[in-house]
Amino acid sequence: MRSVGKLEDKAVSIDTVAVSTVPGLLQSYAFAREVFRAGRPSATSEELDKLARLRVERYERLTRSNDPFVTAVFPEFALRWTPEAVRIDQVKALLAFAERERTSIHVVPDGTLLLSLTAAVHVYRLGDGTIVAASEHGNGSLVYDTPAQAARIDGFIRDALTRALPEAHTVKLLEGML
């Protein structure tokens, strides 16, 4: 399986670590639009709206189909660099996600580095026990489906989790950003 979309559709759990933004699955509309605006400076307003809407709809679609357990790790500064209205919108979305029993959110506090990662990574655990990993790059995502490759990416995610705040501390940090 070489498509991240197909992996999401078959996953019973998704672990995701972003190194500079909030992971795509948990982005609010306003945050996603900012990300796309930065990455696609020549896009029209309508194109940015469509891309942001599609990104937000991904998670909503997953919760209605296979409803995977999502663990997300990202740096605190991913929220602090955004305009205030975007940050507040994103923080509210994250707090709503945190209330779901099938979402675990962990913020890496400012001053803590994720030196082993240079791009976002994801691990998908499928219903048949298969583990597949992916990493994002400038021209799309690379899928790693051998056990050794998936284990290596999973190790990066475990390392990020050890550097991140526990869920309850993450929620308190997010509440303090409102």
C-alpha positions as CSV (number, residue, x, y, z in Angstrom):
1,M,0.0,0.0,0.0
2,R,1.8,3.1,-1.2
3,S,-0.9,5.8,-0.5
4,V,-1.1,7.7,2.8
5,G,-4.8,8.2,2.2
6,K,-5.4,4.5,1.9
7,L,-3.3,3.8,5.0
8,E,-5.4,6.3,6.9
9,D,-8.5,4.6,5.7
10,K,-7.3,1.1,6.9
11,A,-5.5,2.2,10.1
12,V,-6.7,1.2,13.6
13,S,-4.2,3.7,15.0
14,I,-2.2,6.6,13.6
15,D,0.9,8.1,15.4
16,T,2.0,11.4,13.9
17,V,4.9,13.7,14.8
18,A,5.2,17.1,13.1
19,V,8.4,19.1,13.5
20,S,7.1,22.6,12.7
21,T,3.3,22.6,12.5
22,V,0.3,21.0,14.1
23,P,-0.1,17.6,12.4
24,G,-2.5,17.8,9.4
25,L,-5.1,15.5,10.8
26,L,-5.6,17.9,13.7
27,Q,-5.4,21.2,12.0
28,S,-8.3,23.6,12.2
29,Y,-9.6,25.3,9.1
30,A,-7.8,28.6,9.9
31,F,-4.5,26.9,10.7
32,A,-4.6,24.7,7.6
33,R,-5.3,27.7,5.4
34,E,-2.2,29.5,6.9
35,V,-0.1,26.5,6.2
36,F,-1.3,26.3,2.6
37,R,-0.9,30.0,2.2
38,A,2.7,29.8,3.3
39,G,3.5,26.8,1.1
40,R,1.5,28.0,-2.0
41,P,2.0,31.7,-2.3
42,S,0.6,31.9,-5.8
43,A,-2.7,30.0,-4.9
44,T,-5.9,31.9,-5.1
45,S,-8.1,32.5,-2.1
46,E,-10.6,30.0,-3.4
47,E,-7.8,27.4,-3.8
48,L,-6.6,27.9,-0.3
49,D,-10.2,27.6,1.0
50,K,-10.6,24.3,-0.8
51,L,-7.3,22.9,0.4
52,A,-8.0,23.9,4.0
53,R,-11.6,22.4,3.8
54,L,-10.3,19.1,2.4
55,R,-7.7,18.9,5.1
56,V,-10.2,19.4,7.9
57,E,-12.6,17.0,6.3
58,R,-10.0,14.2,6.4
59,Y,-10.2,13.6,10.1
60,E,-14.0,14.0,10.1
61,R,-14.2,11.4,7.4
62,L,-11.9,9.0,9.3
63,T,-14.0,9.3,12.5
64,R,-17.1,8.2,10.6
65,S,-15.4,5.2,8.9
66,N,-12.6,3.4,10.7
67,D,-12.2,5.9,13.6
68,P,-8.5,5.3,14.3
69,F,-6.9,6.1,17.6
70,V,-4.7,9.2,16.8
71,T,-1.6,10.1,18.8
72,A,-0.2,13.5,17.8
73,V,3.1,15.1,18.8
74,F,4.1,18.6,17.8
75,P,6.2,21.6,19.0
76,E,4.7,24.3,21.2
77,F,6.1,27.0,18.8
78,A,3.9,25.6,16.0
79,L,1.0,27.4,17.8
80,R,3.0,30.5,18.9
81,W,4.1,31.6,15.4
82,T,0.5,32.0,14.1
83,P,-1.6,35.1,14.1
84,E,-3.6,35.4,17.3
85,A,-7.0,34.6,15.7
86,V,-5.5,31.5,14.0
87,R,-3.8,30.3,17.2
88,I,-7.0,30.6,19.2
89,D,-9.0,28.8,16.6
90,Q,-6.4,26.0,16.5
91,V,-6.1,25.7,20.3
92,K,-9.9,25.4,20.6
93,A,-9.9,22.7,17.9
94,L,-7.1,20.8,19.8
95,L,-9.0,21.1,23.1
96,A,-12.0,19.6,21.4
97,F,-9.9,16.8,19.9
98,A,-8.4,16.2,23.4
99,E,-11.9,15.5,24.8
100,R,-12.3,12.5,22.4
101,E,-11.2,9.2,23.9
102,R,-9.6,8.3,20.6
103,T,-7.1,11.2,20.4
104,S,-4.0,11.7,22.4
105,I,-2.2,15.1,22.0
106,H,1.3,15.8,23.2
107,V,3.1,19.2,22.9
108,V,6.9,19.3,22.8
109,P,7.6,22.3,25.1
110,D,9.7,25.3,23.8
111,G,13.3,24.7,24.4
112,T,13.1,21.0,23.7
113,L,14.5,19.8,20.3
114,L,13.5,16.9,18.2
115,L,16.9,16.5,16.6
116,S,16.3,13.1,15.1
117,L,13.5,14.4,12.8
118,T,13.7,16.8,9.9
119,A,10.2,16.1,8.5
120,A,6.8,15.0,9.8
121,V,6.5,11.2,10.3
122,H,3.6,8.9,10.7
123,V,3.1,5.3,11.8
124,Y,-0.1,3.4,10.7
125,R,-1.1,0.3,12.5
126,L,-3.5,-1.7,10.4
127,G,-6.2,-4.1,11.4
128,D,-4.2,-7.2,10.3
129,G,-1.3,-6.2,12.6
130,T,0.8,-4.7,9.8
131,I,2.8,-1.5,10.7
132,V,3.6,0.9,7.9
133,A,5.3,4.3,8.2
134,A,5.5,7.4,6.1
135,S,7.5,10.6,6.1
136,E,6.6,13.9,4.4
137,H,8.9,15.7,2.0
138,G,8.7,18.6,-0.3
139,N,7.3,16.5,-3.1
140,G,4.8,14.3,-1.2
141,S,5.1,11.5,1.3
142,L,7.4,8.5,1.2
143,V,5.9,5.2,2.5
144,Y,8.1,2.7,4.3
145,D,6.5,-0.7,4.4
146,T,9.3,-3.1,5.4
147,P,9.3,-4.0,9.1
148,A,12.8,-2.5,9.6
149,Q,11.8,0.8,8.0
150,A,8.6,1.1,10.0
151,A,10.4,0.2,13.2
152,R,13.0,3.0,12.6
153,I,10.2,5.6,12.1
154,D,8.3,4.2,15.1
155,G,11.5,4.7,17.1
156,F,11.6,8.4,16.1
157,I,8.0,8.8,17.3
158,R,8.7,7.1,20.6
159,D,11.6,9.5,21.1
160,A,9.4,12.4,20.4
161,L,6.8,11.2,22.9
162,T,9.5,11.0,25.6
163,R,10.3,14.7,25.0
164,A,6.7,15.8,24.9
165,L,4.4,16.8,27.7
166,P,1.8,14.3,29.1
167,E,-1.7,14.7,27.9
168,A,-3.0,16.5,31.0
169,H,-0.1,19.0,30.9
170,T,-0.6,19.5,27.2
171,V,-4.3,20.4,27.9
172,K,-3.2,22.9,30.6
173,L,-0.7,24.5,28.3
174,L,-3.3,24.8,25.5
175,E,-5.9,26.3,27.9
176,G,-3.3,28.9,28.9
177,M,-3.0,29.9,25.2
178,L,-6.6,31.1,25.1
